[in-house]
Amino acid sequence: MRASDLLHPRPEGLYCPPGDFFIDPVRPVNRALITHGHSDHARSGHRSVLATQQTLDIMGLRYGEDFAGTTQAAILGEAMALNDVTVTFHPAGHVLGSAQIAVKHKGKRIVASGDYKRQKDATCAPFEPVQCDVFITEATFGLPVFRHPPDTEEIARLLRSAAQFPERSHLVGAYALGKAQRVMRLLRDAGYDKPIYIHGALAKLSEYYQSRQGIDLGQLEPATVDSGGKQDFTGAIVVGPPSAFADRWARRFPDPISCFASGWMRIRQRAKQGGVELPLIISDHADWDELTATIKETGAGEIWVTHGREEALVRWCELEGIAARPLHLVGYEDEGD
């Protein structure tokens, strides 16, 4: 059978006709398989949702317990039959609970990666390459200019700045799911044992990481507008969603140094335009070298490229003798970059 008969794009998202399900649909559908909990991939309103337990938990925290009609937890590596299609979930290394979804039917196997990264991350299971006929890869950072440095080096830069300017606070913009918790854990692993102050938008998810998943983020304290004065945050590291730093919440800290943890910080002009004083190149997506290495590891004879810099990666595949095409899926942003 043709690969496109097993999976193909529709306005709702990637659709599997023989299994009658969608992967990461952008509109409510009868049956949705979800790769991870970021809001551009995990939406509420589906009749049924199949995802890892962690992703289901995260969706419940973000959307409320009635986010779907019914839910089913997928166990990593365990095969499930949907009609006569075999589906397995495999770690994607993107954020807590993230998974690649392998779809097999009549001897053809397609793996939808969702979003993934290859750097080590103590807050989620590491990516596992899956052998397949077709690999659907993201391309958020699918240009050769994007090569992410070790995250430990970026955290060391943050700590050096905090030591150099003890009278100032450091405000670290980091997405609420995955990136924020990863930054906190990296700080702890680097020996930072002071309280980390967090925006209220991070509280529920960070508590889930700590109390229900056993991921130690150390002492976290609220950094809300309603509590504390400027003197309470002298020398503090404060973590919050990037959007919070554009409002009055950010103006309450003493002479703050604006930081942003993102793969986009590789582009200096983007950091400058955003008013970022200390850009931290920490990404939850694969960089160019990781994307190309992963494609080879899967052994796939065909690559479908989605949500990102599709053309450059398609061209690289062609030069390597690998069939490739862009999917041009819409509705996916870079929430977890």
C-alpha positions, 0 to 999 in steps of 0.5 A: 500500500502507498504511505499516503493511504495510511496517513495523509493531511486533512484540514483537521490534521494527519488522518489515518483512514484504516484506523479512523483516527487523527494525530494531533488534530487542530480541530475537534474530532472523534478519535485523537492520538496526541503526541504531547501536551503543548497547546498547538498539538493537544487541544480540548473537545475531542470525543476520545483521546489516546496519549501517554498518562503524563500527557493526559494529566497535563491536558487535564491540568491545562483544560480541566478534567472534562477536556475530552469525552473519553481518554485512554493511556498509552504505555510506551512500547506497547502495541495497540490495535485500532481497527486493523492498524497497530499503533505504538508510542515511543519517547520523543524527548521533547517534554514530559510525556511526549511521544512519537507515534508509530502507525503500522498497517499491511507491512508499512510503518510510519512514525510521526515524531510530533516535536522532539529533541536529542539533548539529555533532559532530566525532566523527560524520557530521552528520544528513541529512534524507531525504524520505519518506512516513512518518518514524519519529522518536525523542522522547527530549527531546520536550517544549518544556522541552528546548532544548539550549544550544551544547555549546561553551558547556557545555564553556566552563563546565567549563573555567572551573570547572577554572581556578577550582578548580585544586586539585580534580579534575572528574569528568565522567560521559559515556556510553561510546559517543559522549558521552565521545569527544564531550566529549573532542574538545570539550575539545581544540577549546576548547584544552585540551591537558592529559592527559584521564584516562579510566575503563577502560570507555572505553579500547577505544572511545576507542582505536578512535576514535583509531587506526582512525577518525582522530578526535583525542582528544589524550593520554588517560591511565588513571584506574584504581584500581590506578594513581596517588595523589590528588596525581596527579589534582589539577586533572585532568579525568576522564571515565568512565561515569556508573555509575562515579561511584557506586562506590569508583573515584570516591572516590580523586580529590582533592575531586572536582567531580561533573559529568554531560554529558546533556540531562537536566541541563536539569532541575535537580531531576534534577541535584540528585537525582543529586548533580551539582555541575556539570550540563553540558547536552550531549545526543546527541539532538535537542531539541524545536526540532530534532525539530519542524524535522526533521519538517518537513524530511522532508516526511513526511505521517505521523509515527510517534513512538517511545521518548520523550515521544511524546504531546507530539510527536504533539499538535504534529504534529496541530496542524500538520496532520500525521498522527501516532501513537505506536508504544509500542515497548519496550526502548529506554532513553536510554543515549546521552543 
